[in-house]
Amino acid sequence: MPHVKARIRALWTRSASRTVQMRSDVTVVGLDVILTTLAYLTMLVLRFDGSVPDKYWAAFWRFLPLAIAATLVCNWALGLYGQLWRHASIYEARRLVTSGVAATGVLLALQVLRYEVPISVVITGAVLGSFLMAMLRFQSRLFSFRRRGEQPGLRVVVIGAG
C-alpha cells in the first residue's frame, strides 16, 4: 500500500509541475505572438513613413500569420520554451539569435515564392522581433542593477559544486 501512495504522489507531483510549466509556456508564447506582431507592424509602418498603401496592408495581414507561425516553430524547435529564463546565459542568447535567423530564412524563402511585403520589412521585422523577445527573456539580467541595492548580503563563490 505505501508503494501505491508513493506512485500516486509522484504522478501528482509530475502533473502539477507540468501544468505550472505549461501555463508559463502559454504566457511566453502569447507574449512572443504580441512582440512578433508589433515588430512586423512597426517595420511596415516605418518602411512607408506612416502611410502604408492599401495593397500592402492586405498583403501584410496575409503575411503576419506566416511570420508568427515561423517564429513560434523556430523558437520551439530550438528549445526556447519549457525552461526558466531567470538565469539565462549566452547559450540561450545564441539559441534566440539562431531562431531569429532561421525564421528570417523561412520567411525570405516564402517571399521568393509569393511576394507579399517588402523584403526590408521581413528582415528588419525579424531583427526587431528577436530583439524584443530577447529583452523579454533577459529582463532579469538587464535590470539587475535595481536588485543589488535592495538585497544586502554577502557575496559567496562556490567552488566545486559541479
FENNORRA-V472206 format. One record per helix or strand of 3 or more residues. SS is the DSSP state (A for helix, B for strand). FROM is the first residue (numbers start at 1). TO is the last residue. Records with the same first field share a line. If there is no record, write none. Layout:
SS->FROM-TO  FROM-TO
This chain:
A->2-47  54-77  90-113  119-137  139-142  145-150
